[in-house]
Amino acid sequence: MTWLVVGLGNPGPTYASTRHNIGYMVADALALRMGGTAKNPGWKKHKSGRADVVEGRLAGERVVLGRSRSYMNDSGGAVSTLAKFYDVEPDHVIAIHDELDIDFGMLRVKLGGGDNGHNGLKSMRASLGTGDFYRIRVGIGRPPGRMDVHDFVLKPYSSTERKDLPTYIEEAADAVESLMTAGLERTQSTFNR
């Protein structure tokens, strides 16, 4: 079976270091684990034109990494296109995304559930016709004070957060590998806190 691992985010350099793009950052870390390099992680434009992909093996499993070439709110179309192309059922789809309701530095792994106001997940649910896919929920915390949520998720990480971000990204990548090889319950007991 092939796993489809999708990092949710927004394309382009403007958004590259923002909280909303943690899914892309974790997908980049996974691309390196699959043989890419810092200069060339291995992303290639999928023939559909809707996503970039890296194909290969990760933790002994056949994996397609995907990143939508459209914005977060429309990422579901790219995900469903890849799922159909690679013949991947929703129970072998893993979405990596930012989560406001989890503090920075914390992860949660789950199967299914609602979209909790996350437009990328909402788009995936609509396009796949189900919410029964795995999620690696990467905490970014809530905005400080009265800052608007939209402004907060599209801001780069703070200098303090950037110090811990590489470790956090690697831990989320570890959780993806664990989910594929050890299953949901063992991964949750290891990574959920």
ROFI-149296 format. One record per residue (C-alpha): y, x, z; residue in one letter; residue number from 1. Coordinates in nm, 4 decimals. Last residue first. Layout:
! ROFI-149296
{node {Y,X,Z},a,NUM}
...
END
This chain:
! ROFI-149296
{node {1.5309,0.0857,2.5127},r,193}
{node {1.3084,0.0383,2.2095},n,192}
{node {1.1771,0.3699,2.0721},f,191}
{node {0.8339,0.4449,2.2192},t,190}
{node {0.7214,0.0988,2.3311},s,189}
{node {0.8605,-0.0512,2.0097},q,188}
{node {0.6770,0.2023,1.7964},t,187}
{node {0.3499,0.1355,1.9779},r,186}
{node {0.3911,-0.2394,1.9292},e,185}
{node {0.5015,-0.2229,1.5648},l,184}
{node {0.2404,0.0006,1.4085},g,183}
{node {0.1409,0.3635,1.4581},a,182}
{node {0.1672,0.4950,1.1003},t,181}
{node {0.4358,0.2924,0.9222},m,180}
{node {0.6326,0.2066,1.2365},l,179}
{node {0.6086,0.5650,1.3579},s,178}
{node {0.7595,0.6996,1.0361},e,177}
{node {1.0507,0.4546,1.0584},v,176}
{node {1.0998,0.5360,1.4298},a,175}
{node {1.1156,0.9084,1.3495},d,174}
{node {1.3949,0.8341,1.0993},a,173}
{node {1.5817,0.6492,1.3768},a,172}
{node {1.5355,0.9527,1.6031},e,171}
{node {1.6624,1.1821,1.3276},e,170}
{node {1.9777,0.9716,1.2885},i,169}
{node {2.0391,0.9779,1.6656},y,168}
{node {2.0059,1.3551,1.6790},t,167}
{node {2.2538,1.3920,1.3918},p,166}
{node {2.4935,1.1389,1.5533},l,165}
{node {2.5279,1.3067,1.8936},d,164}
{node {2.8339,1.5204,1.8174},k,163}
{node {2.9694,1.2562,1.5773},r,162}
{node {2.9875,1.0053,1.8646},e,161}
{node {3.2426,1.2183,2.0515},t,160}
{node {3.4495,1.2694,1.7363},s,159}
{node {3.4502,0.8926,1.6799},s,158}
{node {3.2333,0.7458,1.4026},y,157}
{node {3.4138,0.6548,1.0834},p,156}
{node {3.5725,0.3111,1.0604},k,155}
{node {3.4239,0.0338,0.8442},l,154}
{node {3.2248,-0.1163,1.1318},v,153}
{node {3.5354,-0.1316,1.3527},f,152}
{node {3.7707,-0.2830,1.0955},d,151}
{node {3.5286,-0.5678,1.0245},h,150}
{node {3.4702,-0.6237,1.3969},v,149}
{node {3.8460,-0.6616,1.4608},d,148}
{node {3.9756,-0.4463,1.7452},m,147}
{node {4.0649,-0.6501,2.0522},r,146}
{node {3.9567,-0.3946,2.3079},g,145}
{node {3.6931,-0.1541,2.1784},p,144}
{node {3.4608,-0.2667,1.9017},p,143}
{node {3.1019,-0.3390,2.0084},r,142}
{node {2.8186,-0.0901,1.9995},g,141}
{node {2.6829,0.1084,1.7037},i,140}
{node {2.3154,0.0532,1.7709},g,139}
{node {2.0606,0.1241,1.5013},v,138}
{node {1.8319,-0.1731,1.4388},r,137}
{node {1.5237,-0.0547,1.2512},i,136}
{node {1.4139,-0.3834,1.1017},r,135}
{node {1.0775,-0.4958,0.9695},y,134}
{node {1.0472,-0.7863,0.7263},f,133}
{node {0.9797,-1.1522,0.7957},d,132}
{node {1.3291,-1.2842,0.7212},g,131}
{node {1.2062,-1.4755,0.4183},t,130}
{node {1.3075,-1.5804,0.0660},g,129}
{node {1.3453,-1.2155,-0.0348},l,128}
{node {1.6913,-1.2776,-0.1816},s,127}
{node {1.8210,-1.5057,0.0937},a,126}
{node {1.6784,-1.2968,0.3781},r,125}
{node {1.8118,-0.9758,0.2191},m,124}
{node {2.1628,-1.1227,0.1785},s,123}
{node {2.1676,-1.2373,0.5409},k,122}
{node {2.0425,-0.8939,0.6480},l,121}
{node {2.3298,-0.7268,0.4643},g,120}
{node {2.5755,-0.9854,0.5973},n,119}
{node {2.4924,-0.9211,0.9619},h,118}
{node {2.5909,-1.2384,1.1518},g,117}
{node {2.2847,-1.2242,1.3777},n,116}
{node {2.0565,-1.2090,1.0690},d,115}
{node {1.7754,-1.4019,1.2296},g,114}
{node {1.4367,-1.2712,1.3313},g,113}
{node {1.1630,-1.0805,1.1580},g,112}
{node {0.9761,-0.7771,1.2868},l,111}
{node {1.1461,-0.5546,1.5383},k,110}
{node {1.2556,-0.2008,1.6197},v,109}
{node {1.5452,-0.1390,1.8536},r,108}
{node {1.7497,0.1770,1.8767},l,107}
{node {2.0094,0.3063,2.1231},m,106}
{node {2.2609,0.5891,2.0855},g,105}
{node {2.5581,0.3580,2.0336},f,104}
{node {2.5038,0.0398,2.2319},d,103}
{node {2.3155,-0.2528,2.0767},i,102}
{node {2.4881,-0.5815,1.9953},d,101}
{node {2.6817,-0.4357,1.7031},l,100}
{node {2.3708,-0.3355,1.5069},e,99}
{node {2.3782,-0.1025,1.2071},d,98}
{node {2.0917,-0.1182,0.9594},h,97}
{node {1.7569,0.0216,0.8505},i,96}
{node {1.5469,-0.2352,0.6628},a,95}
{node {1.1698,-0.1844,0.6461},i,94}
{node {0.9690,-0.3734,0.3835},v,93}
{node {0.5882,-0.3692,0.4073},h,92}
{node {0.5536,-0.7177,0.5604},d,91}
{node {0.7958,-0.8402,0.2899},p,90}
{node {0.5352,-0.7680,0.0183},e,89}
{node {0.5830,-0.4653,-0.2058},v,88}
{node {0.4897,-0.4865,-0.5748},d,87}
{node {0.6993,-0.1817,-0.6722},y,86}
{node {0.9159,-0.3773,-0.9189},f,85}
{node {0.9155,-0.6946,-0.7089},k,84}
{node {1.0194,-0.5175,-0.3874},a,83}
{node {1.2764,-0.3125,-0.5797},l,82}
{node {1.4383,-0.6237,-0.7287},t,81}
{node {1.4252,-0.7971,-0.3882},s,80}
{node {1.6084,-0.5035,-0.2291},v,79}
{node {1.8705,-0.4842,-0.5045},a,78}
{node {1.9446,-0.8545,-0.4776},g,77}
{node {1.9579,-0.8337,-0.0989},g,76}
{node {2.2338,-0.5719,-0.1011},s,75}
{node {2.5093,-0.8198,-0.1914},d,74}
{node {2.7021,-0.8267,0.1397},n,73}
{node {2.6409,-0.4530,0.1888},m,72}
{node {2.8137,-0.3543,-0.1338},y,71}
{node {2.6295,-0.2820,-0.4553},s,70}
{node {2.4356,0.0328,-0.5487},r,69}
{node {2.1679,-0.0640,-0.2977},s,68}
{node {1.9823,0.2178,-0.1291},r,67}
{node {1.6048,0.2488,-0.1523},g,66}
{node {1.3306,0.4746,-0.0231},l,65}
{node {0.9946,0.4143,-0.1893},v,64}
{node {0.7036,0.5241,0.0242},v,63}
{node {0.3314,0.6014,-0.0134},r,62}
{node {0.2140,0.6931,0.3368},e,61}
{node {0.0975,1.0291,0.4744},g,60}
{node {0.3933,1.0548,0.7135},a,59}
{node {0.6205,1.0176,0.4110},l,58}
{node {0.5025,1.0350,0.0535},r,57}
{node {0.7005,0.9974,-0.2653},g,56}
{node {0.9643,0.7943,-0.4433},e,55}
{node {1.3385,0.8278,-0.3853},v,54}
{node {1.5512,0.5384,-0.5046},v,53}
{node {1.9052,0.4422,-0.6007},d,52}
{node {1.9697,0.0736,-0.6530},a,51}
{node {2.0863,-0.2017,-0.8882},r,50}
{node {2.0662,-0.0131,-1.2191},g,49}
{node {1.7303,-0.1815,-1.2859},s,48}
{node {1.5951,0.1569,-1.4026},k,47}
{node {1.6464,0.2937,-1.0503},h,46}
{node {1.9163,0.5601,-1.0230},k,45}
{node {1.7706,0.8710,-0.8650},k,44}
{node {1.8098,1.0045,-0.5112},w,43}
{node {1.6381,1.3406,-0.4559},g,42}
{node {1.8248,1.4747,-0.1522},p,41}
{node {1.9895,1.7339,-0.3767},n,40}
{node {2.2398,1.9566,-0.1973},k,39}
{node {2.0920,1.8891,0.1479},a,38}
{node {1.7433,1.9209,0.0032},t,37}
{node {1.4804,1.6662,-0.0873},g,36}
{node {1.1124,1.7012,-0.0041},g,35}
{node {1.0173,1.3694,0.1546},m,34}
{node {1.1634,1.4741,0.4899},r,33}
{node {1.4970,1.5250,0.3143},l,32}
{node {1.4757,1.1710,0.1738},a,31}
{node {1.4090,1.0455,0.5283},l,30}
{node {1.7338,1.2027,0.6498},a,29}
{node {1.9172,1.0417,0.3564},d,28}
{node {1.7651,0.7031,0.4486},a,27}
{node {1.8945,0.7524,0.8043},v,26}
{node {2.2459,0.8129,0.6718},m,25}
{node {2.2275,0.5165,0.4331},y,24}
{node {2.1294,0.2878,0.7212},g,23}
{node {2.4117,0.4326,0.9343},i,22}
{node {2.6526,0.3119,0.6683},n,21}
{node {2.8268,0.0348,0.8652},h,20}
{node {2.9336,0.2951,1.1218},r,19}
{node {3.1377,0.4777,0.8586},t,18}
{node {3.0769,0.8297,0.7261},s,17}
{node {2.9925,0.7427,0.3647},a,16}
{node {3.2286,0.4453,0.3286},y,15}
{node {3.5023,0.5967,0.1122},t,14}
{node {3.2497,0.8348,-0.0460},p,13}
{node {3.0723,0.5615,-0.2402},g,12}
{node {2.8149,0.2911,-0.1808},p,11}
{node {2.8130,0.0515,0.1159},n,10}
{node {2.5297,0.0356,0.3657},g,9}
{node {2.1704,-0.0717,0.4249},l,8}
{node {1.8962,0.1907,0.4165},g,7}
{node {1.5853,0.0386,0.2617},v,6}
{node {1.2288,0.1519,0.3231},v,5}
{node {0.9820,-0.0028,0.0785},l,4}
{node {0.6279,0.0811,0.1875},w,3}
{node {0.3536,0.1081,-0.0739},t,2}
{node {0.0000,0.0000,0.0000},m,1}
END
